[in-house]
Amino acid sequence: MFARLAWADTPEFRIMNLLFDNWRMIIPSPLGAVALAIVAVVCGAIVGGERQRREKAAGLRTMIMVCLGSAVFTMASVFFTTTTGDSGRVAAQVVVGIGFLGAGLIMHGRGIISGATTAATIWVTAAIGLVAGAGYAGGALGLSLLVRLILSLVSLYEIRVACQQPEVKVELDFAPMNGITAIRLKRVLADYPVSTVSGEWQELSENLHRLTLRLHLPKLHLRELLDDLVTVPEVKAIRESKPDKAGPERDWTL
């Protein structure tokens, strides 16, 4: 018994308490709330850093605000506990609100289905914030690290699979519009890894430029990219061919 008590006073035991116990029970208010808010910011930064590195619409600041907001709502829900009310309704409304935010991201920009991964990341970041706000800082940190690991590993896997795809050559003829079209095309290409998409710009005439792309993408992502490119109004024609295969090129004039 004395050995157990002596071990309970060690730094390792205190660290284990911080990782697994509810901080709202072991840290007095308001220090506990401040500590949990800081943990939520750190968790949001862990997840948001990956999105920021990949230049997604919802990056570091968005994930931090989502995680912090969810944690604050969860902590505030304690004050709504009455004989006629349920504090769990606050968490439920957080989930609904995050759903609207995610839906806006999915339909952002060109009116097609895109950004689903970022929307799902916002959704799970809100869940991490709820865990932090409930007082389980160790669980929130563990979940954020797990999400970051999943996103990084899946990204590496997608790049590896894409690089193994046969090369597809795509030529786009477009009206330059004083450089405006090039900016729009670069914005579309920014959603794809540099290792799988490379481009060469040419000026055919004053009113007609050409973008030659060499793509290593799975068929689904290739069709998504081509669909995004043809939605740019200034694109006049597009030609698709596979350099390693003989046969006529696919030519579409828009």
C-alpha positions in Angstrom: 0.0 0.0 0.0 2.8 2.4 0.9 4.6 1.5 -2.3 1.5 2.4 -4.3 1.1 5.7 -2.5 4.8 6.5 -3.1 4.4 5.7 -6.8 1.3 7.9 -7.0 3.4 10.9 -6.1 5.8 10.5 -8.9 5.9 12.8 -12.0 5.0 9.9 -14.3 1.8 9.3 -12.4 0.9 13.0 -12.6 1.5 13.0 -16.3 -0.7 9.9 -16.7 -3.5 11.7 -14.7 -3.3 14.7 -17.1 -3.5 12.4 -20.1 -6.4 10.3 -19.0 -8.4 12.1 -16.3 -11.0 14.8 -16.9 -9.3 18.2 -16.5 -12.5 19.8 -15.4 -12.3 17.6 -12.3 -8.6 17.9 -11.5 -7.9 21.6 -12.4 -10.0 24.2 -10.6 -12.0 26.7 -12.5 -11.3 29.1 -14.3 -7.8 27.7 -14.9 -9.3 24.4 -16.2 -11.4 26.2 -18.8 -8.4 28.2 -20.0 -6.2 25.1 -20.2 -8.9 23.2 -22.2 -9.2 26.2 -24.6 -5.5 26.2 -25.1 -5.6 22.4 -25.8 -8.3 23.0 -28.3 -6.2 25.6 -30.1 -3.3 23.2 -30.2 -5.5 20.3 -31.5 -6.9 22.6 -34.2 -3.4 23.6 -35.2 -2.2 20.0 -35.5 -5.0 19.2 -37.9 -5.1 22.5 -39.7 -1.4 22.5 -40.4 -1.8 19.6 -42.9 -4.6 21.4 -44.7 -2.6 24.7 -44.7 0.4 22.9 -46.2 -1.7 21.6 -49.0 -3.2 25.1 -49.6 -6.8 24.0 -49.0 -9.6 26.5 -48.6 -10.0 25.7 -44.9 -6.5 25.8 -43.4 -4.8 26.5 -40.1 -7.0 29.4 -38.9 -10.3 27.7 -39.8 -9.4 24.4 -38.0 -8.3 26.3 -34.9 -11.5 28.3 -34.8 -13.7 25.3 -35.3 -11.9 23.3 -32.6 -11.9 26.2 -30.2 -15.5 27.1 -30.8 -16.7 23.5 -30.3 -14.7 23.3 -27.1 -16.1 26.6 -25.8 -19.7 25.6 -26.6 -19.2 22.3 -24.8 -17.8 24.0 -21.7 -20.6 26.6 -21.8 -23.2 23.8 -22.0 -22.6 23.0 -18.4 -24.5 26.1 -17.4 -27.5 25.0 -19.3 -28.1 21.9 -17.2 -31.4 22.2 -15.5 -34.3 20.0 -14.5 -36.0 20.9 -17.8 -33.0 21.2 -20.1 -30.3 19.0 -21.5 -26.8 20.3 -21.9 -26.2 17.7 -24.6 -28.4 19.7 -27.0 -25.6 22.3 -27.3 -23.3 19.6 -28.6 -26.0 18.4 -31.1 -26.4 22.0 -32.4 -22.6 22.3 -32.9 -22.7 19.2 -35.1 -25.6 20.8 -37.1 -23.7 24.1 -37.5 -20.6 22.3 -38.6 -22.7 20.5 -41.2 -23.7 23.8 -42.8 -20.1 24.9 -42.9 -18.9 21.7 -44.5 -21.7 21.8 -47.1 -20.6 25.3 -48.1 -17.0 24.1 -48.6 -18.1 21.1 -50.7 -20.0 23.4 -53.1 -17.4 26.2 -53.0 -16.2 27.7 -56.2 -17.2 25.9 -59.4 -20.5 24.4 -58.3 -19.3 20.8 -58.4 -18.6 18.2 -55.8 -15.2 19.1 -54.4 -13.6 19.8 -51.1 -15.3 16.8 -49.4 -12.1 15.8 -47.6 -11.7 19.3 -46.1 -15.4 19.3 -45.1 -15.0 16.0 -43.4 -11.8 17.2 -41.7 -13.7 20.2 -40.3 -16.4 17.8 -39.0 -13.9 15.6 -37.2 -12.1 18.7 -35.9 -15.3 19.8 -34.3 -15.6 16.4 -32.7 -12.1 16.9 -31.3 -13.1 20.2 -29.9 -16.1 18.6 -28.2 -13.8 16.1 -26.5 -11.5 18.8 -25.4 -14.4 20.9 -24.0 -15.7 17.9 -22.1 -12.4 17.9 -20.2 -10.4 15.0 -21.8 -7.4 16.9 -23.1 -5.3 13.7 -23.6 -8.0 12.2 -25.8 -8.4 15.3 -27.9 -4.6 15.5 -28.5 -4.5 11.8 -29.4 -7.4 12.2 -31.8 -5.8 15.2 -33.5 -2.5 13.4 -34.0 -4.4 10.4 -35.4 -6.3 12.6 -37.9 -3.1 14.3 -38.9 -1.4 11.0 -39.4 -4.3 9.6 -41.5 -4.3 12.7 -43.8 -0.6 12.6 -44.3 -0.4 8.9 -45.0 -3.4 8.9 -47.4 -1.9 11.9 -49.2 1.4 10.1 -49.7 -0.4 7.0 -50.9 -2.4 8.9 -53.4 0.7 10.6 -54.8 2.5 7.2 -55.0 -0.5 5.7 -56.9 -0.8 8.7 -59.2 2.9 8.7 -60.1 2.5 5.1 -61.3 -0.2 6.0 -63.7 0.6 6.3 -67.5 1.3 9.8 -68.7 -1.6 11.7 -70.4 -0.8 14.8 -72.4 -3.5 17.5 -72.5 -3.3 20.7 -74.6 -5.6 23.6 -73.9 -6.0 26.6 -76.2 -7.4 29.6 -74.4 -7.9 33.4 -74.7 -5.4 35.1 -72.4 -7.7 38.0 -71.3 -4.7 40.0 -70.1 -3.5 37.2 -67.8 -6.8 36.5 -66.1 -7.3 33.1 -67.7 -3.9 31.9 -66.7 -4.7 32.8 -63.1 -7.9 30.8 -63.2 -6.2 27.8 -64.7 -3.4 27.9 -62.1 -6.1 28.0 -59.4 -7.6 24.8 -60.8 -4.2 23.1 -61.0 -3.3 24.1 -57.4 -5.6 21.3 -56.1 -3.3 18.7 -57.5 0.2 17.7 -56.4 3.1 19.1 -58.4 4.6 15.6 -58.8 1.5 14.5 -60.7 0.8 17.6 -62.8 3.3 19.6 -64.8 2.5 22.4 -67.3 4.2 24.4 -70.1 2.8 27.7 -71.2 3.0 29.0 -74.9 1.9 32.1 -76.6 0.5 31.2 -80.1 -0.7 34.6 -80.9 -1.9 37.8 -79.2 -5.3 36.4 -78.7 -4.6 32.7 -78.3 -2.3 30.9 -75.7 -1.7 27.2 -75.1 -1.2 25.2 -71.9 0.4 21.8 -72.4 -0.1 19.5 -69.4 1.6 16.2 -68.6 -0.6 14.3 -66.1 -0.1 11.2 -64.0 -3.5 10.8 -62.4 -6.0 8.0 -61.8 -8.9 8.0 -64.2 -11.3 9.5 -61.7 -9.0 12.4 -60.8 -8.1 12.9 -64.5 -11.8 13.3 -65.4 -12.3 15.7 -62.5 -9.4 17.9 -63.6 -10.5 18.0 -67.2 -14.0 18.8 -66.1 -12.6 21.7 -64.0 -10.5 23.0 -66.9 -13.3 23.1 -69.4 -15.5 25.1 -67.1 -13.2 28.0 -67.5 -15.0 30.2 -70.0 -11.9 31.3 -71.9 -10.8 27.8 -72.8 -11.5 27.4 -76.6 -10.2 23.9 -77.3 -8.8 20.9 -75.5 -6.8 17.9 -76.9 -6.0 14.7 -74.9 -3.5 12.0 -75.9 -1.3 9.3 -74.4 2.3 9.6 -75.7 3.1 5.9 -75.0 0.2 4.8 -77.2 -0.4 5.1 -80.9 -3.6 6.5 -82.2 -5.5 9.7 -82.9 -5.8 12.4 -80.3 -9.1 13.3 -78.7 -9.9 16.9 -79.8 -12.8 18.9 -78.5 -13.5 22.5 -79.6 -15.5 24.5 -77.1 
